[in-house]
Amino acid sequence: MTQELIVGLVSVSDRASLGIYEDKGLPALQEWLAATLQSPWHAETRLIPDERPLIEQTLIDLVDVVHCNLILTTGGTGPAPRDVTPDATVAIAERVLDGFGEQMRAVSLKYVPTAILSRQVGVTRGKCLILNLPGQPKAIKETLDGVFAAVPYCIDLLGGPYIETRAEVLKAFRPKSAQKPASEA
């Protein structure tokens, strides 16, 4: 039986969490995952304000209590004083995976020169990979399109479920030694 992927989706926004405007981050993340993932998965969603202690506690709960294998955050990655998502993420992390942050910025720089202002990070905590994504739906898609090919293998290495993507949408990369035959996946 295939283990289900548990994905934590966290939108960090003062105004959306107060209902001042509609959150567009969570729907964009869910839409992208639904189009891309072939393996069984379900999402645990949270919409929270830009409060560092709350972001930290939310991430800890999603990893340690809910047992998410992957957490995608959206929002709060810029240089403004209230943008504290990366700070909270690094504070609860066991390891920082610099390559994810570097690649996310490189992808975004193809579209907007202000991507250089982003402080996005990729980290691990336990058996979970946590990625900070930009806040706009278009940027979320562009960024995930640019980095997600490495995510399934990373989750393999962390001891999580074997994730398969729809190859026509995005082909996951694994070394040959880590690929399972279709009958086993």
Z-matrix of the N, CA and C atoms (Angstrom, degrees):
N
C 1 1.460
C 2 1.530 1 110.19
N 3 1.302 2 116.26 1 134.74
C 4 1.458 3 121.79 2 -178.76
C 5 1.525 4 110.14 3 -78.11
N 6 1.318 5 115.76 4 131.82
C 7 1.459 6 121.01 5 177.51
C 8 1.529 7 109.32 6 -73.96
N 9 1.323 8 117.14 7 135.05
C 10 1.459 9 121.51 8 -179.88
C 11 1.525 10 110.67 9 -78.01
N 12 1.319 11 115.29 10 135.85
C 13 1.458 12 122.39 11 175.32
C 14 1.527 13 108.65 12 -75.91
N 15 1.313 14 116.14 13 129.22
C 16 1.466 15 120.62 14 175.89
C 17 1.524 16 106.97 15 -106.66
N 18 1.320 17 115.63 16 118.93
C 19 1.461 18 121.85 17 -176.87
C 20 1.524 19 109.70 18 -113.26
N 21 1.320 20 115.82 19 122.93
C 22 1.460 21 120.67 20 172.26
C 23 1.512 22 108.86 21 -88.68
N 24 1.315 23 116.06 22 128.38
C 25 1.462 24 121.70 23 177.92
C 26 1.522 25 107.60 24 -117.46
N 27 1.328 26 116.31 25 119.60
C 28 1.456 27 121.08 26 -174.58
C 29 1.524 28 109.10 27 -125.26
N 30 1.322 29 115.84 28 117.27
C 31 1.460 30 120.60 29 174.30
C 32 1.525 31 107.66 30 -101.18
N 33 1.332 32 115.26 31 123.75
C 34 1.457 33 121.30 32 -177.85
C 35 1.525 34 108.32 33 -107.70
N 36 1.333 35 115.25 34 109.93
C 37 1.464 36 120.17 35 -178.32
C 38 1.520 37 109.86 36 -160.53
N 39 1.318 38 116.19 37 122.30
C 40 1.469 39 119.92 38 176.72
C 41 1.524 40 110.68 39 -59.39
N 42 1.328 41 116.36 40 -52.50
C 43 1.472 42 120.44 41 -173.64
C 44 1.519 43 113.02 42 -68.90
N 45 1.325 44 118.34 43 -42.46
C 46 1.467 45 119.86 44 179.69
C 47 1.526 46 110.61 45 -67.06
N 48 1.333 47 117.51 46 -37.45
C 49 1.467 48 120.17 47 -179.69
C 50 1.526 49 111.45 48 -67.92
N 51 1.336 50 117.10 49 -23.83
C 52 1.467 51 121.54 50 176.81
C 53 1.532 52 112.28 51 -90.41
N 54 1.335 53 117.31 52 -2.78
C 55 1.456 54 120.70 53 -179.75
C 56 1.521 55 113.77 54 80.42
N 57 1.334 56 118.12 55 12.35
C 58 1.465 57 121.75 56 179.41
C 59 1.522 58 110.24 57 -68.59
N 60 1.323 59 116.31 58 -36.03
C 61 1.457 60 120.38 59 171.27
C 62 1.514 61 109.14 60 -144.78
N 63 1.316 62 114.57 61 163.36
C 64 1.462 63 120.92 62 -177.09
C 65 1.519 64 110.80 63 -74.01
N 66 1.330 65 115.58 64 133.39
C 67 1.450 66 120.19 65 175.76
C 68 1.523 67 109.30 66 -71.09
N 69 1.322 68 116.59 67 129.37
C 70 1.461 69 120.72 68 178.23
C 71 1.530 70 111.75 69 -110.38
N 72 1.332 71 116.80 70 -9.13
C 73 1.454 72 120.99 71 -178.60
C 74 1.517 73 113.49 72 -69.68
N 75 1.331 74 117.01 73 -49.60
C 76 1.471 75 119.98 74 -178.45
C 77 1.526 76 111.88 75 -62.03
N 78 1.338 77 119.37 76 -47.28
C 79 1.472 78 118.13 77 177.09
C 80 1.530 79 112.96 78 -60.55
N 81 1.329 80 117.82 79 -37.35
C 82 1.469 81 120.76 80 179.67
C 83 1.536 82 110.46 81 -65.17
N 84 1.319 83 116.98 82 -41.68
C 85 1.461 84 120.44 83 177.91
C 86 1.527 85 111.37 84 -64.05
N 87 1.333 86 116.57 85 -45.77
C 88 1.462 87 120.51 86 -179.17
C 89 1.524 88 111.49 87 -63.76
N 90 1.321 89 116.29 88 -40.80
C 91 1.467 90 120.73 89 179.38
C 92 1.535 91 110.29 90 -63.72
N 93 1.329 92 116.71 91 -43.88
C 94 1.461 93 119.85 92 -179.10
C 95 1.533 94 110.40 93 -64.16
N 96 1.315 95 117.01 94 -45.89
C 97 1.468 96 120.44 95 -179.94
C 98 1.527 97 111.53 96 -63.23
N 99 1.325 98 117.58 97 -41.85
C 100 1.469 99 121.34 98 -179.94
C 101 1.525 100 111.09 99 -62.09
N 102 1.326 101 116.76 100 -37.30
C 103 1.463 102 120.65 101 -179.96
C 104 1.524 103 112.56 102 -76.54
N 105 1.318 104 117.76 103 -24.94
C 106 1.459 105 122.13 104 -170.34
C 107 1.527 106 114.82 105 -101.75
N 108 1.318 107 117.43 106 -40.05
C 109 1.457 108 120.31 107 -174.15
C 110 1.520 109 112.31 108 -83.27
N 111 1.314 110 114.84 109 133.00
C 112 1.460 111 121.37 110 175.25
C 113 1.532 112 110.14 111 -97.17
N 114 1.317 113 116.56 112 -30.67
C 115 1.463 114 122.69 113 -179.57
C 116 1.528 115 110.41 114 -71.32
N 117 1.335 116 116.81 115 155.92
C 118 1.471 117 119.16 116 177.09
C 119 1.530 118 110.67 117 -66.12
N 120 1.324 119 115.69 118 139.40
C 121 1.461 120 121.37 119 -179.28
C 122 1.520 121 109.47 120 -155.55
N 123 1.297 122 115.00 121 159.92
C 124 1.468 123 120.09 122 168.25
C 125 1.521 124 108.63 123 -146.41
N 126 1.309 125 114.24 124 156.50
C 127 1.463 126 120.36 125 -174.96
C 128 1.522 127 111.32 126 -110.33
N 129 1.312 128 114.30 127 144.58
C 130 1.460 129 124.05 128 169.51
C 131 1.521 130 104.92 129 -112.16
N 132 1.332 131 117.98 130 114.60
C 133 1.467 132 120.63 131 -173.89
C 134 1.526 133 112.23 132 -105.67
N 135 1.314 134 114.29 133 146.65
C 136 1.460 135 121.81 134 176.52
C 137 1.524 136 108.46 135 -140.88
N 138 1.319 137 116.98 136 135.70
C 139 1.464 138 123.84 137 174.91
C 140 1.519 139 105.95 138 -120.26
N 141 1.330 140 116.01 139 112.13
C 142 1.464 141 120.05 140 -172.24
C 143 1.529 142 111.17 141 -134.62
N 144 1.344 143 117.27 142 158.02
C 145 1.467 144 120.62 143 177.27
C 146 1.525 145 111.67 144 -76.60
N 147 1.327 146 114.61 145 167.41
C 148 1.465 147 122.56 146 178.71
C 149 1.529 148 110.01 147 -75.55
N 150 1.304 149 116.51 148 69.29
C 151 1.465 150 122.50 149 178.25
C 152 1.524 151 107.35 150 -122.78
N 153 1.314 152 116.67 151 113.39
C 154 1.459 153 120.53 152 -173.84
C 155 1.532 154 114.15 153 -52.93
N 156 1.342 155 120.18 154 -48.57
C 157 1.474 156 118.46 155 -179.91
C 158 1.536 157 112.34 156 -60.36
N 159 1.318 158 117.16 157 -36.49
C 160 1.459 159 120.88 158 179.52
C 161 1.532 160 111.23 159 -70.45
N 162 1.317 161 116.96 160 -39.48
C 163 1.474 162 120.58 161 176.95
C 164 1.527 163 109.04 162 -62.84
N 165 1.333 164 116.67 163 -47.44
C 166 1.461 165 120.49 164 179.14
C 167 1.527 166 110.99 165 -57.72
N 168 1.340 167 117.29 166 -48.35
C 169 1.463 168 120.57 167 -177.73
C 170 1.523 169 111.46 168 -65.34
N 171 1.323 170 117.15 169 -37.68
C 172 1.465 171 121.19 170 178.13
C 173 1.521 172 110.80 171 -62.39
N 174 1.327 173 117.01 172 -45.77
C 175 1.465 174 121.18 173 179.24
C 176 1.532 175 110.69 174 -64.20
N 177 1.321 176 116.83 175 -44.34
C 178 1.470 177 120.67 176 178.88
C 179 1.532 178 110.30 177 -59.80
N 180 1.327 179 117.08 178 -46.40
C 181 1.473 180 121.00 179 179.95
C 182 1.522 181 111.40 180 -61.77
N 183 1.337 182 116.97 181 -43.43
C 184 1.457 183 119.97 182 -178.81
C 185 1.529 184 111.84 183 -64.78
N 186 1.330 185 117.22 184 -32.94
C 187 1.467 186 119.97 185 178.86
C 188 1.529 187 110.67 186 -83.46
N 189 1.322 188 116.79 187 -54.24
C 190 1.463 189 121.44 188 -168.69
C 191 1.527 190 114.02 189 -81.48
N 192 1.324 191 117.99 190 -27.81
C 193 1.472 192 121.20 191 -177.11
C 194 1.528 193 111.47 192 -105.12
N 195 1.339 194 116.72 193 -49.78
C 196 1.468 195 121.22 194 -177.94
C 197 1.533 196 111.30 195 -80.10
N 198 1.325 197 117.09 196 -23.31
C 199 1.474 198 124.29 197 179.80
C 200 1.524 199 112.61 198 66.68
N 201 1.333 200 115.78 199 45.01
C 202 1.465 201 120.41 200 175.03
C 203 1.526 202 109.44 201 -64.69
N 204 1.332 203 115.47 202 145.34
C 205 1.460 204 122.21 203 175.16
C 206 1.522 205 110.68 204 -93.71
N 207 1.317 206 115.38 205 -24.07
C 208 1.460 207 122.79 206 -177.53
C 209 1.514 208 107.36 207 -145.54
N 210 1.328 209 116.33 208 135.60
C 211 1.461 210 121.32 209 172.50
C 212 1.516 211 107.43 210 -126.52
N 213 1.321 212 115.42 211 129.70
C 214 1.456 213 122.07 212 175.04
C 215 1.515 214 107.47 213 -115.47
N 216 1.331 215 116.30 214 121.05
C 217 1.460 216 120.05 215 175.49
C 218 1.522 217 107.79 216 -103.00
N 219 1.306 218 115.79 217 154.53
C 220 1.459 219 120.84 218 175.58
C 221 1.525 220 108.16 219 -136.05
N 222 1.322 221 114.91 220 132.73
C 223 1.457 222 120.80 221 178.36
C 224 1.520 223 113.61 222 96.29
N 225 1.330 224 114.46 223 157.87
C 226 1.452 225 121.45 224 174.50
C 227 1.514 226 115.85 225 75.00
N 228 1.352 227 117.83 226 26.66
C 229 1.469 228 119.91 227 -176.19
C 230 1.527 229 113.98 228 -107.03
N 231 1.306 230 117.37 229 3.42
C 232 1.465 231 120.11 230 -177.24
C 233 1.519 232 113.32 231 -86.58
N 234 1.347 233 116.55 232 -167.54
C 235 1.458 234 120.96 233 -176.93
C 236 1.531 235 114.40 234 -91.59
N 237 1.337 236 118.67 235 -1.81
C 238 1.468 237 120.70 236 -178.72
C 239 1.533 238 109.93 237 -65.40
N 240 1.326 239 116.92 238 151.49
C 241 1.471 240 120.12 239 -177.75
C 242 1.542 241 113.90 240 -54.54
N 243 1.342 242 119.04 241 -33.94
C 244 1.468 243 121.23 242 -178.83
C 245 1.531 244 112.66 243 -83.53
N 246 1.326 245 118.10 244 -6.68
C 247 1.469 246 121.66 245 178.99
C 248 1.527 247 109.12 246 -81.27
N 249 1.339 248 115.97 247 93.67
C 250 1.467 249 120.08 248 -173.59
C 251 1.535 250 113.30 249 -122.66
N 252 1.332 251 117.18 250 9.91
C 253 1.466 252 118.97 251 -178.21
C 254 1.532 253 112.36 252 -58.51
N 255 1.344 254 120.27 253 -48.04
C 256 1.467 255 119.20 254 179.41
C 257 1.529 256 112.73 255 -62.37
N 258 1.329 257 117.14 256 -36.91
C 259 1.465 258 121.01 257 179.89
C 260 1.529 259 110.28 258 -62.97
N 261 1.339 260 115.82 259 -44.90
C 262 1.463 261 120.91 260 178.69
C 263 1.521 262 110.84 261 -65.97
N 264 1.324 263 116.45 262 -39.11
C 265 1.465 264 120.99 263 -178.43
C 266 1.525 265 110.82 264 -65.13
N 267 1.315 266 116.88 265 -47.14
C 268 1.463 267 120.60 266 179.64
C 269 1.538 268 110.50 267 -64.97
N 270 1.340 269 117.00 268 -35.25
C 271 1.468 270 120.50 269 -178.70
C 272 1.525 271 112.54 270 -62.07
N 273 1.334 272 118.41 271 -31.40
C 274 1.475 273 120.50 272 -177.76
C 275 1.530 274 111.96 273 -100.08
N 276 1.320 275 117.00 274 -0.19
C 277 1.466 276 121.90 275 -174.70
C 278 1.519 277 112.80 276 -79.45
N 279 1.337 278 114.74 277 153.68
C 280 1.452 279 121.09 278 169.60
C 281 1.527 280 110.19 279 -94.76
N 282 1.336 281 116.45 280 -35.02
C 283 1.457 282 121.80 281 179.16
C 284 1.522 283 109.86 282 -143.02
N 285 1.334 284 115.00 283 145.20
C 286 1.460 285 120.97 284 172.98
C 287 1.520 286 107.06 285 -101.76
N 288 1.333 287 116.50 286 131.52
C 289 1.463 288 122.48 287 176.03
C 290 1.529 289 107.19 288 -104.54
N 291 1.329 290 115.61 289 88.73
C 292 1.465 291 121.82 290 -173.23
C 293 1.524 292 114.01 291 -54.37
N 294 1.325 293 116.58 292 -33.91
C 295 1.458 294 120.25 293 -177.29
C 296 1.517 295 113.41 294 -57.98
N 297 1.336 296 117.72 295 -34.83
C 298 1.465 297 119.42 296 179.30
C 299 1.528 298 111.20 297 -65.22
N 300 1.330 299 117.71 298 -47.79
C 301 1.459 300 120.24 299 179.29
C 302 1.525 301 111.84 300 -61.64
N 303 1.335 302 115.52 301 -42.77
C 304 1.468 303 120.13 302 179.15
C 305 1.529 304 110.78 303 -61.27
N 306 1.325 305 116.59 304 -46.58
C 307 1.463 306 120.28 305 -177.95
C 308 1.524 307 112.08 306 -69.12
N 309 1.337 308 117.65 307 -38.46
C 310 1.464 309 119.63 308 179.00
C 311 1.531 310 110.39 309 -61.45
N 312 1.320 311 116.39 310 -42.13
C 313 1.471 312 118.92 311 177.52
C 314 1.523 313 111.14 312 -67.86
N 315 1.328 314 117.83 313 -40.59
C 316 1.465 315 121.32 314 179.35
C 317 1.532 316 110.76 315 -60.79
N 318 1.313 317 116.51 316 -42.50
C 319 1.470 318 120.80 317 178.27
C 320 1.527 319 109.39 318 -62.08
N 321 1.317 320 116.37 319 -49.83
C 322 1.466 321 120.48 320 -176.74
C 323 1.522 322 112.59 321 -64.78
N 324 1.337 323 117.06 322 -31.40
C 325 1.466 324 120.28 323 179.27
C 326 1.525 325 112.17 324 -64.80
N 327 1.315 326 117.78 325 -20.68
C 328 1.469 327 120.72 326 175.61
C 329 1.529 328 110.91 327 -67.78
N 330 1.329 329 116.72 328 -20.88
C 331 1.459 330 121.56 329 -174.99
C 332 1.523 331 113.65 330 -109.17
N 333 1.340 332 116.67 331 -39.49
C 334 1.476 333 119.57 332 -177.19
C 335 1.527 334 110.78 333 -141.70
N 336 1.342 335 117.52 334 135.50
C 337 1.464 336 119.86 335 179.82
C 338 1.531 337 112.85 336 -67.66
N 339 1.333 338 117.65 337 -20.83
C 340 1.463 339 119.98 338 -179.52
C 341 1.532 340 112.66 339 -76.21
N 342 1.327 341 118.31 340 -3.50
C 343 1.467 342 120.80 341 177.22
C 344 1.526 343 111.11 342 -60.77
N 345 1.306 344 116.76 343 -22.45
C 346 1.462 345 120.50 344 178.82
C 347 1.532 346 110.94 345 -64.98
N 348 1.319 347 117.19 346 -17.96
C 349 1.467 348 121.58 347 178.71
C 350 1.524 349 112.55 348 -82.33
N 351 1.316 350 117.54 349 -10.43
C 352 1.456 351 121.70 350 -176.38
C 353 1.524 352 112.10 351 -71.81
N 354 1.319 353 115.12 352 143.05
C 355 1.470 354 120.82 353 178.45
C 356 1.534 355 110.56 354 -115.45
N 357 1.321 356 117.33 355 27.03
C 358 1.457 357 122.36 356 -178.43
C 359 1.526 358 111.41 357 -54.15
N 360 1.332 359 115.33 358 142.71
C 361 1.457 360 120.95 359 177.74
C 362 1.520 361 110.54 360 -134.48
N 363 1.313 362 115.03 361 159.99
C 364 1.452 363 123.27 362 170.02
C 365 1.520 364 107.32 363 -123.80
N 366 1.333 365 116.89 364 130.41
C 367 1.461 366 120.74 365 -177.23
C 368 1.523 367 109.97 366 -140.46
N 369 1.324 368 114.86 367 168.51
C 370 1.453 369 119.76 368 171.23
C 371 1.520 370 109.23 369 -121.49
N 372 1.305 371 113.97 370 149.89
C 373 1.473 372 122.83 371 170.15
C 374 1.519 373 104.74 372 -142.98
N 375 1.309 374 116.74 373 118.00
C 376 1.459 375 119.96 374 -176.61
C 377 1.518 376 109.96 375 58.87
N 378 1.331 377 116.04 376 -129.35
C 379 1.463 378 121.74 377 -179.61
C 380 1.528 379 111.61 378 -96.55
N 381 1.325 380 116.72 379 24.76
C 382 1.468 381 121.11 380 -174.99
C 383 1.520 382 111.70 381 -119.71
N 384 1.320 383 115.56 382 137.89
C 385 1.457 384 123.67 383 171.09
C 386 1.522 385 107.50 384 -99.32
N 387 1.319 386 117.22 385 131.15
C 388 1.466 387 122.70 386 179.33
C 389 1.521 388 107.95 387 -120.03
N 390 1.328 389 116.14 388 125.68
C 391 1.463 390 121.87 389 178.20
C 392 1.525 391 109.76 390 -121.77
N 393 1.337 392 116.59 391 132.05
C 394 1.459 393 122.06 392 173.37
C 395 1.518 394 108.73 393 -92.16
N 396 1.319 395 116.18 394 123.16
C 397 1.464 396 121.54 395 -179.18
C 398 1.520 397 110.12 396 -112.19
N 399 1.340 398 116.35 397 162.86
C 400 1.467 399 118.92 398 176.03
C 401 1.527 400 110.65 399 -65.68
N 402 1.327 401 116.30 400 173.97
C 403 1.457 402 120.58 401 -174.04
C 404 1.515 403 116.22 402 -93.03
N 405 1.326 404 118.91 403 -20.70
C 406 1.462 405 121.23 404 -176.06
C 407 1.529 406 111.51 405 -88.69
N 408 1.338 407 118.03 406 137.17
C 409 1.468 408 120.85 407 -178.39
C 410 1.531 409 114.63 408 -51.46
N 411 1.323 410 117.85 409 -42.81
C 412 1.468 411 120.70 410 179.83
C 413 1.528 412 110.01 411 -62.60
N 414 1.327 413 116.94 412 -43.47
C 415 1.463 414 121.84 413 -179.57
C 416 1.533 415 111.49 414 -69.99
N 417 1.330 416 117.16 415 -33.57
C 418 1.466 417 121.05 416 176.27
C 419 1.528 418 108.79 417 -60.15
N 420 1.328 419 116.78 418 -49.33
C 421 1.467 420 121.49 419 -178.65
C 422 1.526 421 110.93 420 -62.31
N 423 1.324 422 116.66 421 -47.82
C 424 1.464 423 120.33 422 -179.00
C 425 1.530 424 110.86 423 -59.15
N 426 1.313 425 116.02 424 -43.61
C 427 1.456 426 120.49 425 -178.03
C 428 1.526 427 111.00 426 -67.18
N 429 1.328 428 117.07 427 -47.97
C 430 1.472 429 119.46 428 179.20
C 431 1.526 430 110.80 429 -62.36
N 432 1.322 431 116.89 430 -40.63
C 433 1.469 432 119.74 431 176.75
C 434 1.529 433 110.84 432 -57.67
N 435 1.322 434 116.85 433 -32.45
C 436 1.458 435 121.63 434 -175.84
C 437 1.518 436 115.94 435 -85.97
N 438 1.338 437 118.28 436 -20.25
C 439 1.466 438 119.10 437 -175.83
C 440 1.527 439 115.06 438 -123.52
N 441 1.324 440 117.83 439 -17.49
C 442 1.471 441 119.44 440 -169.68
C 443 1.526 442 113.70 441 -67.18
N 444 1.314 443 119.02 442 -21.67
C 445 1.473 444 120.51 443 179.75
C 446 1.529 445 111.74 444 -55.48
N 447 1.322 446 117.72 445 -28.47
C 448 1.470 447 122.08 446 -179.35
C 449 1.527 448 112.84 447 -89.09
N 450 1.317 449 117.91 448 -13.94
C 451 1.471 450 121.23 449 -174.30
C 452 1.526 451 113.42 450 -65.24
N 453 1.339 452 120.91 451 -48.00
C 454 1.472 453 118.91 452 -178.55
C 455 1.530 454 113.71 453 -57.25
N 456 1.325 455 117.40 454 -42.39
C 457 1.461 456 119.77 455 179.73
C 458 1.530 457 110.83 456 -67.71
N 459 1.322 458 117.34 457 -37.74
C 460 1.461 459 121.02 458 176.65
C 461 1.527 460 109.26 459 -59.71
N 462 1.318 461 117.23 460 -44.71
C 463 1.466 462 120.67 461 179.71
C 464 1.531 463 110.73 462 -66.42
N 465 1.347 464 116.99 463 -35.30
C 466 1.475 465 119.92 464 172.16
C 467 1.528 466 109.70 465 -55.34
N 468 1.325 467 116.12 466 -50.03
C 469 1.466 468 121.72 467 -175.68
C 470 1.525 469 112.32 468 -64.65
N 471 1.335 470 116.33 469 -26.26
C 472 1.467 471 121.07 470 178.52
C 473 1.531 472 111.94 471 -84.87
N 474 1.339 473 116.69 472 -5.28
C 475 1.463 474 119.96 473 179.19
C 476 1.515 475 114.14 474 92.71
N 477 1.325 476 116.87 475 16.17
C 478 1.460 477 120.83 476 179.75
C 479 1.509 478 112.40 477 -88.41
N 480 1.325 479 116.85 478 -173.15
C 481 1.466 480 121.21 479 -178.45
C 482 1.523 481 112.33 480 -70.15
N 483 1.333 482 115.59 481 156.25
C 484 1.457 483 122.36 482 177.02
C 485 1.525 484 107.23 483 -77.72
N 486 1.313 485 116.41 484 116.31
C 487 1.466 486 122.01 485 -175.29
C 488 1.515 487 110.01 486 -103.16
N 489 1.313 488 115.01 487 130.77
C 490 1.457 489 120.24 488 174.42
C 491 1.522 490 109.05 489 -114.80
N 492 1.330 491 114.06 490 140.48
C 493 1.464 492 120.41 491 177.23
C 494 1.521 493 108.88 492 -106.72
N 495 1.325 494 115.15 493 164.08
C 496 1.467 495 120.52 494 173.19
C 497 1.532 496 106.10 495 -78.11
N 498 1.315 497 116.60 496 110.30
C 499 1.469 498 121.95 497 -173.32
C 500 1.523 499 112.51 498 -57.20
N 501 1.334 500 117.40 499 -30.88
C 502 1.463 501 119.51 500 179.89
C 503 1.528 502 112.20 501 -71.47
N 504 1.333 503 116.67 502 -17.06
C 505 1.463 504 121.60 503 178.05
C 506 1.525 505 110.09 504 -97.34
N 507 1.343 506 116.15 505 -51.39
C 508 1.451 507 122.03 506 -178.80
C 509 1.522 508 107.92 507 -160.62
N 510 1.293 509 116.41 508 123.49
C 511 1.466 510 120.12 509 -178.32
C 512 1.525 511 109.48 510 -91.87
N 513 1.343 512 115.73 511 120.38
C 514 1.460 513 120.62 512 176.10
C 515 1.527 514 108.91 513 -68.96
N 516 1.322 515 116.24 514 144.85
C 517 1.456 516 120.37 515 177.79
C 518 1.523 517 109.75 516 -105.65
N 519 1.320 518 114.80 517 131.94
C 520 1.464 519 122.71 518 171.29
C 521 1.519 520 107.10 519 -140.71
N 522 1.331 521 117.61 520 144.97
C 523 1.453 522 118.40 521 171.43
C 524 1.533 523 108.58 522 -60.54
N 525 1.306 524 117.37 523 153.35
C 526 1.474 525 120.73 524 -178.31
C 527 1.519 526 111.69 525 -53.27
N 528 1.314 527 117.33 526 -37.87
C 529 1.466 528 120.83 527 -178.18
C 530 1.526 529 112.95 528 -66.16
N 531 1.333 530 117.46 529 -17.15
C 532 1.477 531 121.34 530 -177.74
C 533 1.535 532 112.30 531 -103.13
N 534 1.317 533 117.79 532 -2.12
C 535 1.460 534 120.70 533 -178.28
C 536 1.524 535 110.02 534 -84.21
N 537 1.332 536 114.56 535 137.29
C 538 1.460 537 120.41 536 176.73
C 539 1.510 538 108.77 537 -97.90
N 540 1.328 539 117.96 538 144.07
C 541 1.465 540 119.00 539 172.61
C 542 1.526 541 109.46 540 -60.94
N 543 1.318 542 116.85 541 149.94
C 544 1.466 543 121.66 542 -177.99
C 545 1.513 544 112.83 543 -52.33
N 546 1.310 545 117.99 544 -32.19
C 547 1.470 546 121.15 545 -178.83
C 548 1.526 547 112.76 546 -70.86
N 549 1.333 548 117.53 547 -21.39
C 550 1.468 549 121.30 548 -178.51
C 551 1.529 550 112.96 549 -98.37
N 552 1.302 551 117.76 550 -21.79
C 553 1.472 552 121.09 551 -172.44
C 554 1.503 553 112.03 552 -69.77
